[in-house]
Amino acid sequence: GVVPCSPIHPTTAVTFGALEFFRIARLRSPHFSIQAFVKTLCDLQGVTFQCYLCRQFTIVFDLYLQIRACVDSIVSQVLQRDSEDWRLKHACAACTYKLTGEPELKFKLLYAMDGNDSLKRVLRRLPDEIEDGHLPLSRDLPTGQVLTSSRYLSREYVNKFDVTGNTDPFSDEDSDANPCAGRWKNMDDAKTRKAWGVYDETGIFIAVCRHGTCLLIVDMVQSGERAKYPLAVVSKLMTAFGDGLGGGYDIGCRFQTTLARSTLGSQARVLNHTCLVGAFHGHAHRRLCQLSHLTLYVEGLGLEDLETCERTFSKSNALASTVRYATVFHRQQAINAYFEHNDHFEVYANLTNFLFDNYKQALAIIRDGKTILPNLKRDLPIEDDNIFCRWLEEEKEYLEGLSCEPLEETLHMEYWQRLGKLE
């Protein structure tokens, strides 16, 4: 069959085979553009390429994807999988499926969330001059195309968690509760304010499970990593999964304070939501913060480092050239299609190897620990295994009791600095 480019008196049509081939090819190689594919078809057919052919193919491809979406919706209804959170609750088999007699874990679901500014979209404006500091209006025509996806959170939903007035959820007045107060500036809009005049969407904010399955996507609109993005994600996840969630975030310590102050604070406390810091980013945090939030010291995490977002972004960044000048709809369409394909054909396909490799690594650590740890305990000497936990507690109490740097350490540092000046 073929799909026409116009509903009335069509002169050009594209076969379903060509449309499906392009869909799969672009999912495997996001750099593969519509223009490149249309030029390829022209070369095969021996005709001269014309720019309007790209526009015609875009119309046909949108219609083809809409047909696929309608078919998927009908199938989901028949299978009774059309509830609001069905996909989210069944996104990852390893995370969401519970076996009969399976022991209760401290964390029902472990996930990581983070923002990425690679998938920005240029806001094309009218060629007017700047008047009174106001930028020209957008030249994008209004469209009725709206992406329907349970993976994407709408702007309206996200804006419900926006903070208005003079209350700053990221203020540094929480130094007592947050040892890293004043340390992180990636949520400071001042760093991204200059980009607002160029970009509309300044990136995406995503949540992925510990195995790499994409749970939720949020567009960051004319801002940096503001509080409303992680708050919207946490709200949706707590609604879908309930209690026992553990979320890794590169500034998890600061976000814990933000979450407690927000309208979700009471719900997060009741559902025992835990804010964590990934193993890679944890080394940039203060030691006192590490003892409370770093994955290395939190019981129940095992080998998990909660740095899944970084590995996810390393692949999704290939979409950047495709979505930079796209419309709002086509950008979301490309991002949603990429993560859907990646979940089904990459993450799920590699899940068995992921679990098997982690299992072998855990067995190796246990085996080595049975031989190395007793020797270390004998050399130190240590008789009680509980002393390791007590050491961490004592270190935490010591750091919490410090009102200023120890005098001896201050003198050592000052002496070292003066020696450096003499060289």
FENLINRA-V982827 format. One record per residue. RES is the residue in one small letter. SS is DSSP state (alpha for helix, beta for strand, coil for the rest). Layout:
res->(RES;RES)
ss->(SS;SS)
This chain:
res->(g;v;v;p;c;s;p;i;h;p;t;t;a;v;t;f;g;a;l;e;f;f;r;i;a;r;l;r;s;p;h;f;s;i;q;a;f;v;k;t;l;c;d;l;q;g;v;t;f;q;c;y;l;c;r;q;f;t;i;v;f;d;l;y;l;q;i;r;a;c;v;d;s;i;v;s;q;v;l;q;r;d;s;e;d;w;r;l;k;h;a;c;a;a;c;t;y;k;l;t;g;e;p;e;l;k;f;k;l;l;y;a;m;d;g;n;d;s;l;k;r;v;l;r;r;l;p;d;e;i;e;d;g;h;l;p;l;s;r;d;l;p;t;g;q;v;l;t;s;s;r;y;l;s;r;e;y;v;n;k;f;d;v;t;g;n;t;d;p;f;s;d;e;d;s;d;a;n;p;c;a;g;r;w;k;n;m;d;d;a;k;t;r;k;a;w;g;v;y;d;e;t;g;i;f;i;a;v;c;r;h;g;t;c;l;l;i;v;d;m;v;q;s;g;e;r;a;k;y;p;l;a;v;v;s;k;l;m;t;a;f;g;d;g;l;g;g;g;y;d;i;g;c;r;f;q;t;t;l;a;r;s;t;l;g;s;q;a;r;v;l;n;h;t;c;l;v;g;a;f;h;g;h;a;h;r;r;l;c;q;l;s;h;l;t;l;y;v;e;g;l;g;l;e;d;l;e;t;c;e;r;t;f;s;k;s;n;a;l;a;s;t;v;r;y;a;t;v;f;h;r;q;q;a;i;n;a;y;f;e;h;n;d;h;f;e;v;y;a;n;l;t;n;f;l;f;d;n;y;k;q;a;l;a;i;i;r;d;g;k;t;i;l;p;n;l;k;r;d;l;p;i;e;d;d;n;i;f;c;r;w;l;e;e;e;k;e;y;l;e;g;l;s;c;e;p;l;e;e;t;l;h;m;e;y;w;q;r;l;g;k;l;e)
ss->(coil;beta;beta;beta;coil;coil;coil;coil;coil;coil;coil;coil;beta;beta;beta;alpha;alpha;alpha;alpha;alpha;alpha;alpha;alpha;alpha;alpha;alpha;alpha;alpha;coil;coil;coil;coil;coil;alpha;alpha;alpha;alpha;alpha;alpha;alpha;alpha;alpha;alpha;alpha;alpha;coil;coil;coil;coil;coil;alpha;alpha;alpha;alpha;alpha;alpha;alpha;alpha;alpha;alpha;alpha;alpha;alpha;alpha;alpha;alpha;alpha;alpha;alpha;alpha;alpha;alpha;alpha;alpha;alpha;alpha;alpha;alpha;coil;coil;coil;coil;coil;coil;coil;alpha;alpha;alpha;alpha;coil;coil;coil;alpha;alpha;alpha;alpha;coil;coil;coil;coil;coil;coil;coil;coil;coil;coil;coil;coil;beta;beta;beta;beta;beta;beta;beta;beta;coil;coil;coil;coil;coil;beta;coil;coil;beta;coil;coil;coil;coil;coil;beta;coil;coil;beta;coil;coil;coil;beta;coil;coil;coil;coil;coil;coil;coil;coil;coil;coil;coil;coil;coil;beta;coil;coil;alpha;alpha;alpha;alpha;alpha;coil;coil;coil;coil;coil;coil;coil;coil;coil;coil;coil;coil;coil;coil;coil;coil;coil;coil;coil;coil;coil;coil;coil;coil;coil;coil;coil;coil;coil;alpha;alpha;alpha;coil;alpha;alpha;alpha;coil;coil;coil;beta;coil;beta;beta;beta;beta;beta;beta;beta;beta;beta;coil;coil;coil;coil;beta;beta;beta;beta;beta;beta;beta;beta;coil;coil;coil;coil;coil;alpha;alpha;alpha;alpha;alpha;alpha;alpha;alpha;alpha;alpha;alpha;alpha;alpha;alpha;alpha;coil;coil;coil;beta;beta;beta;beta;coil;coil;coil;alpha;alpha;alpha;alpha;alpha;alpha;alpha;alpha;alpha;alpha;coil;coil;coil;alpha;alpha;alpha;alpha;alpha;alpha;coil;coil;coil;beta;beta;beta;beta;coil;alpha;alpha;alpha;alpha;coil;coil;coil;coil;alpha;alpha;alpha;alpha;alpha;alpha;alpha;beta;alpha;alpha;alpha;coil;coil;coil;coil;coil;coil;coil;coil;coil;coil;alpha;alpha;alpha;alpha;alpha;alpha;alpha;alpha;alpha;alpha;alpha;alpha;alpha;alpha;alpha;alpha;coil;coil;coil;coil;alpha;alpha;alpha;alpha;alpha;alpha;alpha;alpha;alpha;alpha;alpha;alpha;alpha;alpha;alpha;alpha;alpha;alpha;alpha;alpha;coil;coil;coil;alpha;alpha;alpha;alpha;alpha;alpha;alpha;alpha;alpha;alpha;alpha;alpha;alpha;alpha;alpha;alpha;alpha;alpha;alpha;alpha;alpha;alpha;alpha;alpha;alpha;alpha;alpha;alpha;alpha;alpha;coil;coil;coil;coil;coil;coil;alpha;alpha;alpha;alpha;alpha;alpha;alpha;alpha;alpha;alpha;alpha;alpha;alpha;alpha;coil;coil;coil;coil;coil;coil;alpha;alpha;alpha;alpha;alpha;alpha;alpha;alpha;alpha;alpha;alpha;alpha;alpha;alpha;alpha;alpha;coil)
